[in-house]
Amino acid sequence: MTDTVSVLFTVEAEASPGLLPRLLQPFAKRDLTTDHLVANRVGDTMRVELGMAEMPAEMVHLVAGNLGQVIGVIRVTEQRHTRLRAAA
């Protein structure tokens, strides 16, 4: 069986014009597409939620680490729920 997880990353960052594409890059370079993206600006900061219904479990920490390295990011949190996919 291959473990996948449903994951929601929440990112707090300084608001800047290039922030959203930079946050999508860790997904794109692993050929992943988010299922959920919500961004809200409050003053000088942004709160961005990026979620996937099924993400390979071994990639979660890699993506979280890359999100934390994006210029302007203050904090990254993740919520995940494990799913098991039966072997074919």
C-alpha positions in Angstrom: 0.0 0.0 0.0 1.1 3.6 -0.7 0.4 6.2 1.9 -1.2 9.4 0.8 -2.5 12.2 3.0 -5.0 14.9 2.8 -3.0 18.0 3.7 -3.7 21.7 4.3 -0.7 24.0 4.5 -1.4 27.4 6.1 1.2 30.1 5.4 1.5 33.5 7.0 3.8 35.9 5.0 4.6 39.4 4.2 2.3 40.7 1.5 4.1 41.1 -1.8 3.2 40.9 -5.5 5.2 37.7 -6.2 4.2 35.8 -3.1 1.6 33.5 -4.6 3.6 32.1 -7.5 6.5 31.5 -5.2 4.3 29.5 -2.9 3.0 27.3 -5.8 6.6 26.5 -6.9 7.3 23.7 -4.4 4.2 21.9 -5.7 4.9 22.5 -9.4 8.5 21.3 -9.2 7.1 17.9 -7.9 4.4 17.8 -10.5 1.7 18.4 -7.9 -1.4 20.6 -8.4 -3.2 22.0 -5.4 -6.9 21.3 -4.9 -7.5 24.3 -2.7 -6.0 27.8 -2.7 -7.3 30.7 -0.6 -5.4 33.9 0.0 -6.4 36.8 2.2 -4.5 40.0 2.8 -4.8 41.7 6.2 -2.7 44.9 6.3 0.9 44.0 5.5 0.5 40.2 5.8 -1.2 37.5 3.9 -2.7 34.2 5.1 -2.6 31.6 2.3 -4.1 28.1 2.5 -2.9 25.5 0.0 -4.5 22.0 0.2 -4.4 18.7 -1.6 -6.9 15.9 -1.1 -4.3 13.2 -1.9 -0.6 14.0 -1.6 2.2 11.3 -1.3 3.0 11.2 2.4 6.8 11.3 1.8 6.4 14.7 0.0 4.6 16.6 2.8 7.8 17.5 4.8 9.6 18.5 1.6 6.9 20.9 0.5 6.5 22.3 4.0 10.3 22.9 4.2 10.3 24.6 0.8 7.3 26.8 1.7 9.2 27.9 4.9 12.1 29.0 2.7 10.1 31.3 0.5 11.1 34.9 0.9 8.7 36.7 3.2 7.2 33.7 4.9 6.8 34.1 8.6 5.2 30.7 9.5 4.0 27.5 7.9 1.7 25.0 9.6 0.2 21.8 8.2 -2.8 19.7 9.0 -2.9 16.2 7.6 -5.1 13.2 7.6 -3.6 9.8 6.5 -5.2 7.7 3.8 -4.2 4.3 2.7 -4.4 3.4 -1.0 -4.8 -0.4 -1.7 -2.1 -1.9 -3.9 -3.3 -2.7 -7.4 
